[in-house]
Amino acid sequence: MTNPFAALAVQPPALLWGLGGVLGALTVAVAIAAVLPALKPGGDFRNLRQRIGSWWVMIALLAAALLVGWPVVVALFAVISFIALREFLSLARMRPEDRLIVLTAYLTIPVSYGFIVADTYGFYLVFMPVYVFMFLPFLMACIGQTRNYLPTAATFHWGLVTCVYNLGFAAFLMRTPAAEAGPVGPAGLVFLLLVATEANDVAQYVWGKLLGRRKIMPRVSPNKTWEGFLGGWATTAALIWVLGPVYTPLHGWALAVLAASLPVAGFAGDVTMSAVKRDIGVKDTSALIPGHGGVLDRADSLIFTAPLYFHILAYFSLEHF
């Protein structure tokens, strides 16, 4: 039987310290949730406790995957893409005549992630936005499905790019050669992406609660404010600037580009998915994750940050891609 402590011993210390820091932050959150009822008697903190409990599960799954290696990370993200696509297609209210197209859409997931397993970036890059983009409308035409043809084709393509293609870039980072990935290896690249993306969400929420006055997009997301956006941007940019040299090969100008742009991308993903849900008339994409909603609710920022993060790394540092 493999000794788990021996497996941990071979991990880069910075990765273990980073994961320990995340667990420490969660422990502090548990302590805060425990004392809040005494500080604010009569308050309802059930949702907060649910959110923290769900975070423990999500972080445990992601941490275990990062520690085991790229095959588990790729498999985990393939499952995430499948659930996210299922949530999206459920919200989009596909019609009975769309069943063949729905099945074909799901079949693109193993093909797309198969390119990641095979480490064939060139095929991955064009498969979804070019060939699936052409094939699904052609298949609809072949079966004579012309009612709401253009809106339906656009809905499928938007869902596939959002839930499968964009999220897959996070998994593809694990195929980065160790010599290019930096001191912590490919797992460090994914770790920083996930930490920065989620920290941006939390920081925008906290700054918005503390200082928020001016609405930034009242018709799309009434609770978001300029103060929350700018406070979250500054906090996340500082986090990336400090941790970037530890977990990525980026320095100087390249790191500044990442620090400045990633928080904006996270905000864009959040409000874009808010606009989709507002158009459909739902608050959450599902009730799968207690306190958070669905997988798509939790991954909305990552949908935008993952491809941006990947391509900044590829442009400035990673010759493999």
N, C-alpha and C positions, 0 to 999 in steps of 0.2 A: 504493500500500500504506500502511495506517495505521501511523504511528510509535508503537510501544508506549510510548516515553518521553513522547511528547506526551500520550497517553491518561492516563498516570500523573500528569502535571503538572496536570491539571484536577481530580484527586481532592482531597478535603479532607485537609489535612496530618495531622490527628488520626487519620484512617483509615489512612493510610500508616504513621504511627508505630506505631499499634496492631498492624497486620499485621507490621511489622518486629519488634516486641517478641515476637510469637508465634513468628516464625521464629528469633529469637535464643534464646528458651527451648528450642526444638527443637534448636538447635545445641549448647547446653549439655548437653542430654540425650544427644546423640550422643557428646560428649566423655566424659561420665560412663560411658556404656556401653562406651566404648573402654578406659577405665582399670580398670573393675571386674574383668576377668579377672586383672590383675596384682595387685590388692588382695586378691582372694579366689580364689586358684588352685584349679582343680577345679570351680568353680561353673558352673552352666549358665545362661547369659544369652541363649540363643537367643530365648526368648519376648520378652524385653525389646527385643532388636534388631528383632524382627519388629514389635512394637507401635510402636516409634519410626519404622520405615520406613513403616508404614501411616499414621501420623500425617502424615508428609510429603505423602503422596498426598492424604489427606482435606483437609488444610489448603490445599494447592495448588488443589484443585477449588473449595472454598468461597471462597477469596480471589479467584480468577479470576471467579467468579460475582458476588461483591459489587462488584468493580471494573467489570465490564461493565454491570451494571444489572439492573433488576427482572425482565425476561423470562427471563434465564438463571437467576436465583435461583429463580423459580417453576418453571421446567422441571426444575431440579436437585432440588427438593423433591418434585416429582411423581414423579420416578424413585425417590427415596428412599422415598416412600410405597408405590409399587408393590412394591419389593423387600421392604420391611418387611411388607406385607400377605401377600406370597407366603410369606415365612418363617413368619408366624403361622399361616396356613391349612395349611401343610405340617405344622407341629407339632400343630395341632388334629386332624389325621388326618381330613379330610373324606371322606365315603363316595361311592361312584360315583353314587348318586342325588342328591348335592348339586351335581353339575357345573353345572347351570343357575344355581343360586344363586351358585356361585363366580364364574361368568362375569359375572353381574349385579353382584356385589361389585366386581370389577375395573373394570367400566364406570362405577362411581360416581367413580373417580379423575379421569378427564378432565372429568366434569361438575363435580365439586367444585372442581378447580383452574381450570376455565373461569370460575367465578364470581370467582376471584381475578384472572384476566386481565381480566375485564370490570369489575372493581372494584365489584362489587355485594355489599357486605357483608351486607345484609339477607337475601338469598337464601342466601349461604354459611352464615349463622348457623343457619338452620333446616333446610337441605336434609338433612344427615346425621342429626342427632338427632331430627328429626320425621318427614320424609317417607320417607327410606330405612328408618327404624325401623318405619314402618307397612307399607311396600311389600314388603320381603323376606319377612316372615312371611305376608303375604297371598299372595305368589307361591308360597310353600311349600304353602299350603293349596290353591291352585288346581291344582297338579300332584299333589295327594293325598299329599304327603310328611308323614306324621304320626308316623313312628317317631322317638322322641327329639325331638319337635317343639320343645318349649320350650328345652331345653339347646342345640339347634342354632341356633335363632333368636338366643338370647342370645350364643352364641359369635361368630356373624357380626357382630352389632351391636357387641360389645366390640372385636373386631378392627378394624372400620371406624372407630370413633371414635378408637381408639388410634393406628392406623397412618396414617390419612388425615386425619381432621378435626382432631385435636390438632396434628399436625405442620404442617398447613396454616396455622396461625396464625403460625408463624415466617415463612412466605413472604408472608403478607398484610401484614406490617409493611412490606414493600418498596413497597406501594401508598400509604403515608402521604404526604400532600403535603409537599413540602420545607419549606414555611413552618411546619409543625407539628412536624416531625421533630427539630428541634434543629440545633445547629451543624454536625454531620457528615452530616445527611441520613438518609434511610431505611436506608442501608447501615450507618450507625452503630448504629441500633437493633438490627439483626440481629447485628451484630458483638458487641455487649455481651452479648446473650442467649447466643450460642454460647460466648463466652469464659467468662462466669460459670458456665454450666452445666457445662462441661468442667473448669474450675478447681475447682469444688465436688467433682466426682468424684475428681480427683487429690488435692486437699487432704484429703478424708476418708480416702483410702487411705494417704497419707503419715502423717497424725496417728495413724491406727489402728496403723500399723506401728511408729511411734516410742513411743507411750504407751498403746496399746490394752490394756486389762485386762478391763473389764466388758462382757460380751456384751449387745447391745441387742435383737437378734431372733434368738436362737440356732436356733430351729426353721425360720426362713426363710432367713437369711443368716448362717451361723455366724461368718464372719470380720469382721462389722461390730461395732464397739464404741461405747460411749457417748463415749469419748475421741475416736475418729475422727469421729463425728457432730458433736460440739460444736466440735472443732478445725476441721473443715471448714466448719461454719456460721460461726464467727467469722472465718475467713480470707476466705470468699466474701462475707460481709456487708461486711467492710472494703474488699474489692476493688470491690464495687458502689458503696459510699459514695464512694470516691475517683474512680472512672471514670464514675459515673452522670451527673454534671453535664457531662462532656465529650461523651458519646455519646447522651444522652437529654435531653429538656426537663424532667426531674424534678428537684426540689430539696426540701430541708426534709423535711416530714412525709411527702410522697408517696415520696420517695427512701428514707426510713427504712422505710416499709412494704415496698417492693420488696426492700431489703437484708435485712430480717428474714425475709421469707417465701420468697424464691426458693430459698435453700439447702435449706429444709425440703421444698419441692416436688421438688427434684432427688433428695433422699434417698428421698422417697415413691415416685417413679417407679422408682428402682433396685430397691427392695425389693419393689415390686408385681410387676415383671417377674421378679424372683427367685422369688417365690411361684408365678407361672404356670409357670416352667420346672421348679420343684421338683415341682409337681403333675403335669406331663407326664413328668418323669423325664429331662430333658436338662440339660446344662451350658451349651451355647450354642445360639442359634437357627439358626446355620449356620456354615460355615467360610469365608465369603466374604472376610472381612477378616483377613489373617494377624495372629495375636497378639491379636485382639479378639473374634473370633467372627463374628456376623452383624451386619447393619445394625440390627436390632432390639436387639441387645446394646449397640451403641454409642449408640443413640438413646433408650434407656429413660428416662433422666432428662429429656431434652428433651421427651418426650411429656407430661410434667407441667409443666415450666417454661414451655414456649411459650405455652399458653393463659393461664396465670396472668400472665406478663409482659405479654402483649398486653392483657389486660383491665385490669391496673393502669394501663398507659399510657393506654388508652382512657378509663378513669374519671377520671383526674386531669388529662390533658393533651390527648389527641388528639380533637378535635371531629369529625374525618372519620368516626369509627366510632361 
